[in-house]
Amino acid sequence: MTKTSFNIVICGGGLGGIAAAIGLKRKGHNVTVLEGSSALNEVGAGIQMPPNSIKILTEYGIFDRFLPFVTRPKNIILRRFDTGVPLSTTPLDPDMTDSYGFPYLLIHRADYQRLLFEAATDIGITYKLNARVDRVDDKTTTVHLTDGTSYTADLIIGADGIRSKVRDTAVVTDETVLPLPSSNCAFRATVSREDMLADPALAHLMSDVNSNCWIGYRRHVMAYPIRNGEMYNIVMSHPGQASVGKWNEPGSVEEMRNHYKNFDPIVKQLLTHVKTVLKWVLADLPMLPKWVSENGHVVLIGDAAHAMLPYLAQGAAQAIEDGATLAELLDQATTNADIPALLHTFQKRRKRRTETIQAGARKNGHIWHLPDGEEQEERDALMQARDGHNPDQWSDTEFQRWLFGWNAFTD
Ligand SMILES: Cc1cc2nc3c(=O)[nH]c(=O)nc-3n(C[C@H](O)[C@H](O)[C@H](O)COP(=O)(O)OP(=O)(O)OC[C@H]3O[C@@H](n4cnc5c(N)ncnc54)[C@H](O)[C@@H]3O)c2cc1C
């Protein structure tokens, strides 16, 4: 238990906000999460859980709750877009556990959020739905909701995503932070286990469990089973535009199939089973000048601070690391007056790491999406060299060790 118990309000009850709430509550603080939606709202798609996030869930004592719902892939396999020939393989099971102490897993986003929510409410966190933040007053450390309600706290945490109100009204106030939409969107879809098993061309994808990623010019398809093999999840990155921060715009199935008409016959066959798709623009944030407000009692975490492209599958993991580091540092406070200095230490500990990961994700996107030609041939040759250096950041030995081996409690 902490020496001092603070009143903490977390704005935004997504994966990052709830995980931070658990970390802080475990240290004895009073935590209220204000979520703008009317219900838990993660979309029906998969998400990868790298070992650096599993380490934290394990430390929180909640990882066992996830076991019935996760899938354990053997490898991440980057494949040539049109033939499916493997270009680079990152071994995951048992290699991740052997190297970093924790596995690399796959899960349905709705399960991830629900399991975190249950763990949070079981330990007494207050989670309020329909609590939409309008603005934060940094001078009085008060959150004002759109319905006129307000909450004053010792610490306010902005975990309200890429279009953060907390960031725009209390932290970075002397300029407008505009998210950087990339030139790519993602279609997201799932196919049922029954449909996969009934198709002889696809059934093996459910038994030989891997994260498969077919890469080509400006497009890739990442696909893997989720919900312990109940469904197959597909993320398809392609040139396009949609609204930043909207994660559930319906897309056109016909347009989606057309984007991948030159892909591996297995991908095309897979897409014949897709009945509906969601479309998201892929965006990240520019480097922010700061994460801590002027008065030092408001701080940003997760996508509000460092939204990143999904090409390293680290956005949620980094949000979860933020919460763990913040809870650990705050444990050193003896009075409310200690909070500003500790938040600045938090910023120092987290900002460079997350900015490096943002850059790594952009780099992965660049090298995956090369057109066929000299640069692509060089990339493929480097991927095959197996000398520890790999243009794919997941497989580069040094980057991988730093990425997955991180201890957010102490590093
Ligand atoms: C295509 C794609 C694939 C991805 N794959 C992976 C992956 O495999 N692994 C991984 O780790 N990450 C992945 N990510 C990234 C990951 O989804 C995000 O980084 C992560 O969800 C961020 O969590 P967050 O809690 O910081 O923000 P969010 O998930 O955006 O949550 C913000 C919450 O705040 C609420 N909110 C917003 N505004 C307000 C307001 N004004 N008042 C109150 N509440 C508000 C929202 O309703 C939401 O619940 C992927 C992202 C994309 C786009």
The ligand as an SDF file (V2000), in Angstrom:
LIG
                    3D

 53 58  0  0  0  0  0  0  0  0999 V2000
   -5.8000   -1.2910  -37.0740 C   0  0  0  0  0  0  0  0  0  0  0  0
   -5.1850   -1.2260  -35.6940 C   0  0  0  0  0  0  0  0  0  0  0  0
   -4.5950   -2.3590  -35.1630 C   0  0  0  0  0  0  0  0  0  0  0  0
   -3.9900   -2.3110  -33.9060 C   0  0  0  0  0  0  0  0  0  0  0  0
   -3.4090   -3.4350  -33.4100 N   0  0  0  0  0  0  0  0  0  0  0  0
   -2.8030   -3.3930  -32.1950 C   0  0  0  0  0  0  0  0  0  0  0  0
   -2.1980   -4.5730  -31.6450 C   0  0  0  0  0  0  0  0  0  0  0  0
   -2.2220   -5.6390  -32.2560 O   0  0  0  0  0  0  0  0  0  0  0  0
   -1.5980   -4.4760  -30.4150 N   0  0  0  0  0  0  0  0  0  0  0  0
   -1.5800   -3.3060  -29.7020 C   0  0  0  0  0  0  0  0  0  0  0  0
   -1.0170   -3.2760  -28.5760 O   0  0  0  0  0  0  0  0  0  0  0  0
   -2.1600   -2.1770  -30.2020 N   0  0  0  0  0  0  0  0  0  0  0  0
   -2.7730   -2.1900  -31.4130 C   0  0  0  0  0  0  0  0  0  0  0  0
   -3.3680   -1.0880  -31.8980 N   0  0  0  0  0  0  0  0  0  0  0  0
   -3.3400    0.1640  -31.1100 C   0  0  0  0  0  0  0  0  0  0  0  0
   -4.3370    0.1620  -29.9710 C   0  0  0  0  0  0  0  0  0  0  0  0
   -5.6190   -0.2050  -30.4200 O   0  0  0  0  0  0  0  0  0  0  0  0
   -4.4050    1.5450  -29.3340 C   0  0  0  0  0  0  0  0  0  0  0  0
   -3.1090    2.0680  -29.2140 O   0  0  0  0  0  0  0  0  0  0  0  0
   -5.0360    1.4320  -27.9700 C   0  0  0  0  0  0  0  0  0  0  0  0
   -6.3510    0.9610  -28.0900 O   0  0  0  0  0  0  0  0  0  0  0  0
   -5.0130    2.7900  -27.2820 C   0  0  0  0  0  0  0  0  0  0  0  0
   -5.6720    2.6960  -26.0600 O   0  0  0  0  0  0  0  0  0  0  0  0
   -6.0960    4.0090  -25.2950 P   0  0  0  0  0  0  0  0  0  0  0  0
   -6.8580    3.5100  -24.1170 O   0  0  0  0  0  0  0  0  0  0  0  0
   -4.9200    4.8860  -25.0930 O   0  0  0  0  0  0  0  0  0  0  0  0
   -7.0480    4.7990  -26.3000 O   0  0  0  0  0  0  0  0  0  0  0  0
   -8.4620    4.3680  -26.9060 P   0  0  0  0  0  0  0  0  0  0  0  0
   -8.5170    2.9160  -27.1380 O   0  0  0  0  0  0  0  0  0  0  0  0
   -8.7050    5.2870  -28.0520 O   0  0  0  0  0  0  0  0  0  0  0  0
   -9.4870    4.6690  -25.7360 O   0  0  0  0  0  0  0  0  0  0  0  0
   -9.8990    5.9800  -25.4350 C   0  0  0  0  0  0  0  0  0  0  0  0
  -11.1830    5.9020  -24.6220 C   0  0  0  0  0  0  0  0  0  0  0  0
  -11.5500    7.2160  -24.2550 O   0  0  0  0  0  0  0  0  0  0  0  0
  -12.9230    7.4340  -24.5340 C   0  0  0  0  0  0  0  0  0  0  0  0
  -13.0840    8.8550  -24.8000 N   0  0  0  0  0  0  0  0  0  0  0  0
  -12.6930    9.5550  -25.8820 C   0  0  0  0  0  0  0  0  0  0  0  0
  -13.0230   10.8570  -25.7480 N   0  0  0  0  0  0  0  0  0  0  0  0
  -13.6190   10.9610  -24.5420 C   0  0  0  0  0  0  0  0  0  0  0  0
  -14.1800   12.0620  -23.8160 C   0  0  0  0  0  0  0  0  0  0  0  0
  -14.1920   13.3070  -24.3300 N   0  0  0  0  0  0  0  0  0  0  0  0
  -14.7040   11.8180  -22.5920 N   0  0  0  0  0  0  0  0  0  0  0  0
  -14.6850   10.5670  -22.0370 C   0  0  0  0  0  0  0  0  0  0  0  0
  -14.1950    9.5000  -22.6970 N   0  0  0  0  0  0  0  0  0  0  0  0
  -13.6600    9.6950  -23.9150 C   0  0  0  0  0  0  0  0  0  0  0  0
  -13.2160    6.5420  -25.7350 C   0  0  0  0  0  0  0  0  0  0  0  0
  -14.5890    6.2220  -25.8230 O   0  0  0  0  0  0  0  0  0  0  0  0
  -12.3480    5.3200  -25.4310 C   0  0  0  0  0  0  0  0  0  0  0  0
  -13.0320    4.3800  -24.6420 O   0  0  0  0  0  0  0  0  0  0  0  0
   -3.9850   -1.1020  -33.1520 C   0  0  0  0  0  0  0  0  0  0  0  0
   -4.6070    0.0320  -33.6880 C   0  0  0  0  0  0  0  0  0  0  0  0
   -5.1870   -0.0250  -34.9360 C   0  0  0  0  0  0  0  0  0  0  0  0
   -5.8280    1.2190  -35.4910 C   0  0  0  0  0  0  0  0  0  0  0  0
  1  2  1  0
  2  3  1  0
  2 52  2  0
  3  4  2  0
  4  5  1  0
  4 50  1  0
  5  6  2  0
  6  7  1  0
  6 13  1  0
  7  8  2  0
  7  9  1  0
  9 10  1  0
 10 11  2  0
 10 12  1  0
 12 13  2  0
 13 14  1  0
 14 15  1  0
 14 50  1  0
 15 16  1  0
 16 17  1  0
 16 18  1  0
 18 19  1  0
 18 20  1  0
 20 21  1  0
 20 22  1  0
 22 23  1  0
 23 24  1  0
 24 25  2  0
 24 26  1  0
 24 27  1  0
 27 28  1  0
 28 29  2  0
 28 30  1  0
 28 31  1  0
 31 32  1  0
 32 33  1  0
 33 34  1  0
 33 48  1  0
 34 35  1  0
 35 36  1  0
 35 46  1  0
 36 37  1  0
 36 45  1  0
 37 38  2  0
 38 39  1  0
 39 40  1  0
 39 45  2  0
 40 41  1  0
 40 42  2  0
 42 43  1  0
 43 44  2  0
 44 45  1  0
 46 47  1  0
 46 48  1  0
 48 49  1  0
 50 51  2  0
 51 52  1  0
 52 53  1  0
M  END
$$$$
